[in-house]
Amino acid sequence: MTVSQKKNAFRIYLYLGALFITSLVVSNLIFQKFFYWHPFGDVKIFGVGLFVISVGILPYPITFLITDLISEIYGKKKANQVVTAGIFASLFSMTIILVANHAPATVDSPVDDQLFHKVFALSPVAVLASMIAYLFAQYIDISIYHFWKRVTKGKYLWVRNNFSTFTSQFIDTFTVVLLLCIFEVLPWSMFFGLVVSGFAFKLMIAVLDTPFLYISVYIMRRYFGLEQGEEIRLDI
């Protein structure tokens, strides 16, 4: 690999990390808004409408696509580093929000204390729940991905992409909804419905993102001259 290619490899890794962290932090900030996506009509699952989901789910699947891409091209170590950075960024953003929440608003502030508190007050609890679920899910996703990569000897990209994502997304969905119910952010009556809806939605997105992973991996392998299963070793 040439010096120019190594620089570009690092640059791409940096941008992928930025997209990952942004998607993760934003999903934690906007999670309190729920919407009803009803392509199958008014279907109820355990009393909750199918695909009644938090808008925080929208950017979240992107994080799994990115970690799978980094795992495939840069290896397990680099994928884990991005996950760790994402945890730090989320906790740091919540610290800033906590400080901002305690700063008194002026009389003419467009957003007063009550509105700010209503939107962001539950964020620290939700982020704690999300981070616990996220910690399990992402590291499990990366481990399962590389397990299947070894088993298939670098072949069948769709197998490791989907098997790792299916397992990790279920763990993530179940754990975060469970913790939000325990912390009384959500009522227990919504537990099973939200788990089923959230997991079903994530499964659908995981299947849909497979072609994008194939295209991204193909382009990067071709540009960097990588053999099947070969990874880029960044000297950092």
N, C-alpha and C positions, 0 to 999 in steps of 0.2 A: 504494500500500500504506500502511495506517495505521501509526501509531507502535506500537500494540499488536500488530499483525501482524508488524512488524519484530522486536519483542522476542521474540515467539513463534517466529519463523523462526530467530533466533539460538539460542534455547533448544533447539529441536528439533535443530539442527545440533550443539549441544554434547552432547546425549544420544546422538545417533547416533555421534559421535566416541568417547564413553565406551564404548558397546557394542562398537565396532570395536576399540578398544585392549584392552578386557577379553578379548574373544574371541581376539585375537592373542597376548597374554601367556599366557593360560591354555593355549592350544594348545601353546605352547613348553614349558610346565611339565609337562604330562601325557603327552607324546608317547611315553614309553618303554613304556607299556602297550599291547599289541596284543590285538585280539579278532577273532573269526571270525563274520561275519554271513553266513549261508548260506541266502538265500531260494531259491536255485536248486539246492540240494543240495550234495553234496561234489564241486565242480568244481575241478580243478587247472589253473592257468595257470603254465607254466614251473616246475612243481614247488611252487608256492605256492598255497594255497587261494584261490579267487576271493573277494574281499572279506575277505581277511586284512589288516586295516588298523589303523593306530594310532588310539587314542582322540583324539589331537591333531587328527585330521581333522574330528572332529565339530563343533567351533566354528569351524573355519577357513572353510568356505564362507559363513558369516555375514558375514565381512569383505568378500567380493566382492559380496554382495547390498547391503551398506551403501554401499560405494564407488559401485556403480551407481546407487543411489538418490540419493546426494549429487551424483554427476555430473549426473543428470537434473534435479534441482531447484536445486542451488547452483552447478553448473558445474565445469569441469576443475580450476581453481585450488584450490578448496576441497577437492576430493577428494584432490588431491596433498598438501595440507597435513595431512590426516588420516593419510595413509600415512606421511608423514615423522614425525609425532608417534608413530605406532605403532612405528616403528623405534627411536626414542629410548626409548620406554617399555620395549620388549623388552630393549634393551641395558642400560638402567638396572636392570631387575629381575634380570638375570643378574649384574650387578656386586654387588648385594645378596646374591645366593645364593653367589657366590664368597667374600665376606667371611664369611657365616654358616658356610660349609663349613670355613673355617679356624679358627673359634672353637671351642675344646675344650668338649665337653659335660660336664656334671657327672655324678657317679656315679649319682644318682637321676633323671637326665633320662629322660622317657618315650621319647624318640628319641635313641639314642646316635650317636656319630660314624660308626660303620660303616654303620648303616642310612641315615642322612642322606646319606652319601657315595654309597651305592649308588643312591639315588633321584635325587640331583641332580648327581652328579659329571660325567655326560656332557652335562648341559644346556648348558654354554658352547659345546662343540663343535657340538651339535645346533642351537643357536640361531644360531651363525655360518653353518652350512649353510642353515638356514631363512631367515635374513635375506637372504642372497645370492639365494636362490630367490625369496623374497618381494619383494625390491626389483625384480627383473626382472618378475615376474608382475604385481604390482599396477600399476606404472607402464604396463606394456604393456596391461593390462586397461583402464585409464582412457583411454589414447591410442586404442585400437581402438574403444572405446565412443563416443568423440566423433567419430572418423572416420565411423562408420556413422550417427551422429546427423546429421552434415553431409550425407552422401550421401542419406539418406532424408528430409532436411529436417524432422527432428523426428517423423516418422511411424514406424510399425512398431517399437514399443518392444521387442518380443520378439526382433527381429533383432539389435539392438545389444547387448541383454542377454546373449543366448546366444552369439553369435559372439565377443564379447569375453571372456566367461567360459570358453568351451571352449578358446580359444587360451592364455589366461593360466594356466588350471588345468593344462594339459599341461606348459607350461614350468615351473611351480612343482613339480609332482609329479616330473618327470624330473630337474630340477636338484637338488632336496633329497635324493632317494634316491641319486643319483649321488655327491653330496658326502658323505653319510653312509657310503656304501660306501668311498669314498676315505679318509675319516678312520677307517675300521675300526670304526665304531659298529655297522654292519650287515654281514653276510657278502655277498659278491658273488653267491652262489647265490640270494639273494632279490631281486636287482636287478630283473630283468624282471617277475617275478611281482608285486612291490610297485608297480612303475610302472603295470602294466596294472590291477591291483586298485584302486589309489588313484585313477587317472584315471577309471576306469569309475564308481566310487562318486561322484566329484565331478561327473561329467557328469549322473548321475541326480539329484543334489541340485540342480544348476544348473537343470535342466528343472523340477523341482518348485518351486523358489523363484520362477519367473516369475510365477505368479498373485499371489504376495505383493508382488512389485514393482509389478505393475499396480494392485493395490488401494491400496498406499501412495502411488504417484504420483497416482492419481485423487483420493484424499482431500486430498493436499497441494495439487494444482492447484486443486481446487474451493475449498478454504479460503482460499488466497492469491490466487485469481482469476487464475491464470496461463494464458496461451494455450499451445497445443501448441508444445513446443520452447523456450518462454520460461523463463528462469532467474532465481532470486532473487539480487540483488547485495547481499551483506553488506558493510557499510562497515568491514571489519577486514582 
